[in-house]
C-alpha cells in the first residue's frame, strides 16, 4: 500500500481501492459541515453503529471487493476506530478551516489512533517499496492514511450511506437543512449559490419547504439568476402539495402577470386556497377581488367576510379597507366607531396610512369627537413620513389656522415639500 499525493493527485489504498486528492478534500469538507451541525453527537449508539456499518459498506463500493485483503483490513480499521471515534469527533471544529490547519489536525487524529497508524504502516511497507508521503508536520505515510481513513469512517458514522455530497441519498430533509446552513451562514460560510443548489436537490425530492425557498430565490434572484417563470414553476409544485405560502404567492404572480400570463380568475383561485388555510394577506387580497369583481363575482358581503378575517389576523390593508367599508356602510352596517378602531389599530403599527385616516376622522368628527388640533397632529406625523396628501393637508392647516396657529410661510414650505416629494400616501379620501 502506498500513499502518494503528488502531481497525479492520486493515492492507492490497498487492493482495488483508489482515492484522489479532490475526493479526499470533498470527504473532509463534508465531515466539517456535518460536525458543525452536530449531527453525530445526536446519534444514539445503536443508530451510530448502523450508520458506521453503512459507511463501511460504502467503502466497499469505492472499489474494494468483499473478502479482499483491502476490505479485511478495512474491517479491522473500522473495529479499532469504534473505540476511538468519540475522541476524534470531540476535536473537530464547528467553523471554517484552512488545509494547513486540517493537515495538523489530521496528524493529531493519527497520533490518537497510533495503533491503527502503525498497522497501516506495516501494510504499506509490505505492499510497496514506494517512498511514503511525508507532511510538513513530519507525519508518516501510515499515520496520514490512518487519519484519512478515520475521517472517512467518521463520515460514515455521521451520514455516509449516501452519494458524493455527504448528504444521505434520498434524505430530502438533510439536503434542506444543508441548504439552510449555506443560506444563513450557520456553521459554514454563507453561500446563497450553494444554498440554491441544495434547495433544488431537495425540491426535486418533493420537499415542500425546499420548493418554497427555491421559488423565492428565483423570484428574488438570490443565488440564482432572477427568473419569474422558474419561481412560478416551483410555487406550483409546492402549492400542489398543500403549501399555503406557495398558493398565496401563485395568486400574486397570476394577478400581476409575473412569470405567467395574467389571469385574475386563477389568481382568485389560489388566493382562495391560501385564504382558507389562514393566510391573512391572501384573505385581504381575496376580499379586495370580491369588492372589484375581479376574477370572482362582485360581492360586498363576501368582501367583508374575508377582510374581517384578515383584519383579525393583523393585516393592515385588511383593516384599512374594512374601516372604509364601515364608514360607507358597504356590505355592512355603517359604524364610524368601528372604523375609527380599525384605523387606530393600523396607526399603532406605525403605518402612516393609519395616521392620515385618524387625522381625517378627528377633523370630521366621525367616530370620535371633533378635534382639529389632534387631527393636525396626526396629519403632521403622516407628512413627516413622506405622505404627499398629508403634506398638502398640513399646508392647509397652517394656511387657515385650523388646529394650529396660522403661518403662511410654513404653509408655503409644506407646499414646496409636497411638490418635490417622490412618495405618495396610499390612502382613500
C-alpha positions as CSV (number, residue, x, y, z in Angstrom):
1,X,0.0,0.0,0.0
2,X,1.3,3.5,-0.8
3,X,0.3,7.0,-0.1
4,X,1.4,9.4,-2.8
5,X,-0.3,12.8,-3.2
6,X,2.0,14.2,-5.9
7,X,1.3,15.7,-9.3
8,X,-1.0,12.8,-10.2
9,X,-3.2,13.8,-7.3
10,X,-4.0,10.1,-6.7
11,X,-3.4,7.6,-3.9
12,X,-3.9,3.9,-3.9
13,X,-5.5,2.4,-0.8
14,X,-4.9,-1.3,-0.9
15,X,-6.1,-3.8,-3.5
16,X,-8.6,-2.2,-5.9
17,X,-9.2,1.0,-3.9
18,X,-8.2,4.4,-5.3
19,X,-8.8,7.9,-3.8
20,X,-7.8,11.1,-5.5
21,X,-6.9,14.3,-3.6
22,X,-10.0,16.1,-4.8
23,X,-12.2,13.3,-3.4
24,X,-10.3,13.4,-0.2
25,X,-10.8,17.1,0.3
26,X,-14.5,16.6,-0.5
27,X,-14.8,13.9,2.1
28,X,-13.1,16.0,4.7
29,X,-15.2,19.1,3.8
30,X,-18.3,17.0,4.3
31,X,-17.2,16.0,7.8
32,X,-16.6,19.6,8.8
33,X,-20.1,20.6,7.6
34,X,-21.8,17.6,9.3
35,X,-20.0,18.1,12.6
36,X,-20.7,21.8,12.5
37,X,-24.4,20.8,12.7
38,X,-23.6,18.3,15.5
39,X,-25.4,15.6,13.7
40,X,-23.2,12.8,15.0
41,X,-23.4,13.9,18.6
42,X,-27.2,13.5,18.5
43,X,-27.0,9.9,17.4
44,X,-27.9,7.1,19.8
45,X,-25.3,4.3,20.0
46,X,-27.4,1.9,18.0
47,X,-28.1,4.4,15.3
48,X,-24.4,5.4,15.3
49,X,-23.3,1.8,14.7
50,X,-25.9,1.3,12.0
51,X,-24.6,4.3,10.1
52,X,-21.0,3.2,10.7
53,X,-21.6,-0.1,9.1
54,X,-23.5,1.5,6.3
55,X,-20.4,3.7,5.7
56,X,-18.2,0.6,5.8
57,X,-20.4,-0.9,3.0
58,X,-19.9,2.3,1.1
59,X,-16.1,2.0,1.4
60,X,-16.6,-1.3,-0.5
61,X,-18.4,0.5,-3.3
62,X,-15.4,2.8,-3.7
63,X,-13.5,-0.2,-5.1
64,X,-12.8,-2.9,-2.6
65,X,-14.1,-6.4,-3.3
66,X,-15.8,-8.4,-0.5
67,X,-13.2,-10.7,1.1
68,X,-10.2,-8.9,-0.5
69,X,-7.2,-8.0,1.7
70,X,-8.2,-4.4,1.4
71,X,-11.7,-5.0,2.8
72,X,-10.4,-7.3,5.5
73,X,-8.1,-4.6,6.6
74,X,-10.9,-2.1,6.4
75,X,-12.9,-4.2,8.8
76,X,-10.0,-4.0,11.3
77,X,-9.8,-0.3,10.8
78,X,-13.5,0.1,11.5
79,X,-13.5,-2.0,14.6
80,X,-10.5,-0.1,16.1
81,X,-12.0,3.2,15.3
82,X,-15.2,2.4,17.1
83,X,-13.3,2.8,20.4
84,X,-11.5,6.0,19.4
85,X,-14.1,7.9,17.3
86,X,-15.6,9.9,20.1
87,X,-12.2,11.4,21.0
88,X,-11.6,12.2,17.3
89,X,-15.0,13.8,17.0
90,X,-14.6,15.9,20.1
91,X,-11.6,17.7,18.4
92,X,-13.3,18.5,15.2
93,X,-14.2,22.2,14.9
94,X,-17.5,23.9,14.2
95,X,-16.1,26.7,12.0
96,X,-14.3,27.2,8.7
97,X,-10.8,25.8,8.3
98,X,-7.7,26.0,6.1
99,X,-6.0,23.0,4.6
100,X,-2.8,23.7,6.6
101,X,-4.9,23.7,9.7
102,X,-6.5,20.5,8.6
103,X,-3.2,18.8,8.0
104,X,-2.1,19.5,11.5
105,X,-5.4,18.2,12.9
106,X,-5.2,15.1,10.8
107,X,-1.7,14.4,12.3
108,X,-3.2,14.8,15.7
109,X,-6.0,12.3,14.8
110,X,-3.5,9.9,13.5
111,X,-1.5,10.1,16.7
112,X,-4.7,9.4,18.7
113,X,-5.1,6.3,16.6
114,X,-1.4,5.3,16.7
115,X,-2.0,1.6,16.8
116,X,-4.1,2.0,13.7
117,X,-1.4,4.1,12.1
118,X,1.3,1.5,12.9
119,X,-0.9,-1.3,11.4
120,X,-1.4,0.7,8.2
121,X,2.3,1.5,8.1
122,X,3.0,-2.2,8.1
123,X,0.5,-2.8,5.3
124,X,2.1,0.0,3.4
125,X,5.6,-1.4,3.8
126,X,4.6,-4.9,2.7
127,X,2.5,-3.7,-0.2
128,X,5.0,-1.5,-1.9
129,X,8.5,-0.1,-1.8
130,X,7.4,3.4,-2.7
131,X,8.7,6.2,-0.5
132,X,5.7,7.2,1.8
133,X,4.4,10.7,1.5
134,X,5.5,12.9,4.4
135,X,3.7,16.0,5.5
136,X,5.4,19.2,6.6
137,X,4.5,18.2,10.1
138,X,6.6,15.0,9.6
139,X,3.7,12.6,9.8
140,X,4.4,9.3,8.3
141,X,2.5,8.0,5.3
142,X,0.9,5.4,7.5
143,X,-0.2,7.9,10.0
144,X,-1.6,10.2,7.3
145,X,-3.5,7.3,5.9
146,X,-4.8,6.4,9.3
147,X,-6.1,9.9,9.8
148,X,-7.7,10.0,6.4
149,X,-9.5,6.7,7.0
150,X,-10.5,7.9,10.4
151,X,-12.2,10.8,8.7
152,X,-13.8,8.6,6.1
153,X,-15.2,6.3,8.8
154,X,-16.3,9.3,10.8
155,X,-18.2,10.5,7.8
156,X,-19.8,7.0,7.7
157,X,-20.8,7.4,11.3
158,X,-22.3,10.8,10.6
159,X,-24.3,10.1,7.4
160,X,-22.1,8.4,4.7
161,X,-24.7,5.9,3.4
162,X,-25.1,8.5,0.6
163,X,-23.8,10.0,-2.6
164,X,-20.7,12.1,-3.1
165,X,-22.5,15.1,-1.5
166,X,-22.2,13.9,2.1
167,X,-25.9,14.1,2.5
168,X,-27.9,10.8,2.8
169,X,-29.2,9.6,-0.6
170,X,-32.9,10.2,-0.6
171,X,-32.9,12.2,2.6
172,X,-34.6,15.4,1.4
173,X,-34.7,16.9,4.9
174,X,-31.0,16.7,5.3
175,X,-30.5,18.4,2.0
176,X,-32.9,21.1,3.0
177,X,-31.1,21.6,6.3
178,X,-27.8,21.7,4.4
179,X,-29.3,24.4,2.2
180,X,-30.4,26.5,5.2
181,X,-26.9,26.3,6.6
182,X,-25.5,27.8,3.5
183,X,-28.3,30.4,3.2
184,X,-27.9,31.5,6.8
185,X,-24.2,31.0,7.3
186,X,-24.9,28.6,10.1
187,X,-21.6,26.7,10.7
188,X,-20.3,27.4,7.2
189,X,-19.6,30.4,5.2
190,X,-22.7,31.9,3.8
191,X,-23.1,30.9,0.2
192,X,-26.5,31.5,-1.5
193,X,-25.4,29.8,-4.7
194,X,-24.7,26.5,-2.8
195,X,-27.9,27.0,-0.8
196,X,-29.9,27.2,-4.1
197,X,-28.2,24.1,-5.3
198,X,-29.2,22.1,-2.2
199,X,-32.7,23.5,-2.1
200,X,-33.1,22.3,-5.7
201,X,-31.9,18.8,-4.8
202,X,-34.4,18.6,-2.0
203,X,-37.1,20.2,-4.1
204,X,-36.7,17.5,-6.8
205,X,-37.4,15.0,-4.0
206,X,-40.8,16.8,-3.3
207,X,-39.6,18.6,-0.2
208,X,-42.3,21.3,0.0
209,X,-40.3,23.8,2.1
210,X,-37.4,23.4,-0.2
211,X,-39.7,24.1,-3.2
212,X,-41.0,27.3,-1.4
213,X,-37.4,28.5,-0.7
214,X,-36.2,27.7,-4.3
215,X,-39.2,29.6,-5.8
216,X,-38.5,32.6,-3.6
217,X,-34.8,32.6,-4.6
218,X,-35.7,32.5,-8.3
219,X,-38.1,35.4,-7.7
220,X,-35.6,37.5,-5.8
221,X,-32.6,36.4,-7.8
222,X,-30.7,35.2,-4.8
223,X,-28.1,32.5,-5.5
224,X,-29.6,32.0,-9.0
225,X,-30.4,34.2,-12.0
226,X,-33.7,36.0,-11.4
227,X,-36.4,34.0,-13.2
228,X,-40.1,34.6,-12.6
229,X,-41.1,31.6,-14.7
230,X,-38.9,29.2,-12.6
231,X,-40.4,30.8,-9.5
232,X,-43.9,30.1,-10.7
233,X,-42.9,26.5,-11.6
234,X,-41.7,25.7,-8.1
235,X,-44.6,27.6,-6.4
236,X,-46.9,25.4,-8.4
237,X,-45.1,22.2,-7.2
238,X,-45.3,23.3,-3.6
239,X,-48.9,24.5,-3.9
240,X,-50.0,21.2,-5.4
241,X,-48.8,19.6,-2.2
242,X,-50.8,21.9,0.1
243,X,-48.4,24.7,0.7
244,X,-50.4,27.8,1.7
245,X,-47.5,30.3,1.2
246,X,-46.9,28.9,-2.3
247,X,-50.6,29.2,-3.1
248,X,-50.6,32.8,-1.9
249,X,-47.6,33.7,-4.0
250,X,-49.1,32.0,-7.0
251,X,-52.1,34.2,-6.6
252,X,-49.9,37.3,-6.7
253,X,-48.0,36.0,-9.8
254,X,-51.2,35.3,-11.7
255,X,-52.8,38.6,-10.7
256,X,-49.9,40.7,-11.9
257,X,-48.7,38.5,-14.7
258,X,-45.2,37.8,-13.3
259,X,-43.7,34.8,-14.9
260,X,-47.0,33.7,-16.4
261,X,-49.9,35.3,-18.3
262,X,-52.1,37.5,-16.1
263,X,-55.3,35.6,-15.1
264,X,-57.5,37.1,-12.4
265,X,-59.7,34.1,-12.1
266,X,-56.7,31.8,-11.5
267,X,-55.3,34.4,-9.1
268,X,-58.6,34.4,-7.2
269,X,-58.5,30.6,-7.0
270,X,-55.0,30.4,-5.5
271,X,-55.8,33.3,-3.1
272,X,-58.8,31.4,-2.1
273,X,-56.8,28.2,-1.4
274,X,-54.4,30.2,0.8
275,X,-57.2,32.2,2.5
276,X,-58.9,29.0,3.5
277,X,-55.6,27.9,5.1
278,X,-55.5,31.1,7.2
279,X,-53.1,33.3,5.2
280,X,-54.0,36.9,6.2
281,X,-52.5,38.5,3.1
282,X,-54.5,36.1,0.8
283,X,-57.7,36.8,2.8
284,X,-57.2,40.5,2.3
285,X,-56.5,40.1,-1.4
286,X,-59.5,37.8,-1.9
287,X,-61.7,40.4,-0.2
288,X,-60.4,43.1,-2.5
289,X,-61.0,41.0,-5.5
290,X,-64.6,40.5,-4.4
291,X,-65.0,44.3,-3.9
292,X,-63.9,44.8,-7.5
293,X,-65.5,41.8,-9.1
294,X,-62.1,40.8,-10.4
295,X,-61.8,37.1,-11.1
296,X,-64.8,36.4,-8.9
297,X,-68.3,37.8,-8.8
298,X,-68.6,41.2,-7.2
299,X,-69.9,40.6,-3.7
300,X,-69.5,43.2,-0.9
301,X,-70.6,40.8,1.9
302,X,-68.0,38.2,0.8
303,X,-65.5,41.0,0.7
304,X,-66.3,42.0,4.2
305,X,-66.1,38.3,5.3
306,X,-62.6,37.9,4.1
307,X,-61.4,41.4,5.0
308,X,-62.7,40.9,8.6
309,X,-60.6,37.6,8.8
310,X,-57.6,39.5,7.5
311,X,-58.1,42.3,9.9
312,X,-58.4,40.0,12.9
313,X,-55.1,38.5,11.9
314,X,-53.5,41.9,11.9
315,X,-53.3,42.6,8.1
316,X,-53.0,46.4,7.7
317,X,-54.6,46.5,4.3
318,X,-57.5,44.4,5.6
319,X,-58.0,46.8,8.5
320,X,-57.8,49.9,6.3
321,X,-60.2,48.7,3.6
322,X,-62.6,47.2,6.2
323,X,-62.6,50.5,8.0
324,X,-63.6,52.3,4.8
325,X,-66.4,49.9,4.3
326,X,-67.7,50.6,7.8
327,X,-67.6,54.3,7.1
328,X,-69.5,53.9,3.8
329,X,-71.9,51.2,5.1
330,X,-70.9,49.0,2.2
331,X,-71.5,45.3,2.7
332,X,-72.0,46.0,6.4
333,X,-74.0,48.4,8.6
334,X,-72.3,51.8,8.9
335,X,-70.3,52.1,12.1
336,X,-67.9,55.1,12.4
337,X,-66.7,54.0,15.8
338,X,-65.8,50.6,14.4
339,X,-64.0,52.3,11.5
340,X,-62.1,54.5,14.0
341,X,-61.0,51.5,16.0
342,X,-59.7,49.8,12.8
343,X,-57.7,52.9,11.7
344,X,-56.2,53.3,15.2
345,X,-55.0,49.7,15.0
346,X,-53.2,50.5,11.8
347,X,-51.7,53.6,13.3
348,X,-50.4,51.7,16.2
349,X,-48.3,49.6,13.9
350,X,-46.5,52.8,12.7
351,X,-48.2,52.7,9.2
352,X,-48.6,56.3,8.1
353,X,-51.8,55.4,6.3
354,X,-53.4,54.9,9.7
355,X,-52.2,58.4,10.7
356,X,-53.9,60.0,7.7
357,X,-57.2,58.2,8.3
358,X,-57.2,59.1,12.0
359,X,-56.5,62.7,11.1
360,X,-59.5,62.7,8.8
361,X,-61.7,61.1,11.5
362,X,-60.7,63.7,14.1
363,X,-61.1,66.6,11.6
364,X,-64.6,65.4,10.5
365,X,-65.7,64.2,13.9
366,X,-66.5,60.7,12.6
367,X,-66.4,58.0,15.2
368,X,-64.8,60.4,17.7
369,X,-65.4,63.9,19.0
370,X,-64.2,66.5,16.5
371,X,-60.7,67.8,17.5
372,X,-58.8,69.9,14.8
373,X,-55.7,70.1,16.9
374,X,-55.5,66.3,17.2
375,X,-56.3,66.0,13.5
376,X,-53.4,68.3,12.7
377,X,-51.1,66.2,14.9
378,X,-52.0,63.0,13.0
379,X,-51.6,64.6,9.6
380,X,-48.3,66.1,10.7
381,X,-47.0,62.6,11.6
382,X,-48.1,61.3,8.2
383,X,-46.5,64.2,6.5
384,X,-43.2,63.6,8.2
385,X,-43.3,60.1,6.8
386,X,-43.5,61.5,3.2
387,X,-47.2,61.2,2.5
388,X,-47.9,63.8,-0.1
389,X,-51.7,64.1,0.7
390,X,-50.8,64.6,4.3
391,X,-48.2,67.3,3.4
392,X,-50.9,69.2,1.4
393,X,-53.3,69.0,4.4
394,X,-50.7,70.3,6.8
395,X,-50.1,73.2,4.5
396,X,-53.9,73.8,4.6
397,X,-53.9,73.7,8.4
398,X,-51.1,76.4,8.6
399,X,-52.8,78.5,5.9
400,X,-56.2,78.5,7.6
401,X,-55.0,78.3,11.2
402,X,-57.1,75.2,11.8
403,X,-55.9,73.3,14.9
404,X,-52.6,75.3,14.8
405,X,-51.5,78.9,14.7
406,X,-51.7,80.3,11.2
407,X,-48.4,80.7,9.5
408,X,-48.4,81.3,5.7
409,X,-44.6,80.9,5.5
410,X,-44.7,77.4,7.0
411,X,-47.7,76.6,4.8
412,X,-45.7,77.6,1.7
413,X,-42.8,75.5,2.9
414,X,-45.1,72.4,3.2
415,X,-46.5,73.0,-0.3
416,X,-42.9,73.1,-1.7
417,X,-42.1,69.9,0.1
418,X,-45.2,68.2,-1.3
419,X,-44.3,69.4,-4.8
420,X,-40.8,67.9,-4.6
421,X,-41.8,64.7,-2.8
422,X,-41.3,61.4,-4.6
423,X,-43.7,59.4,-2.4
424,X,-47.5,59.5,-2.2
425,X,-49.7,58.3,0.6
426,X,-51.7,55.1,-0.1
427,X,-54.9,56.4,1.3
428,X,-58.5,56.7,0.1
429,X,-60.4,60.0,0.6
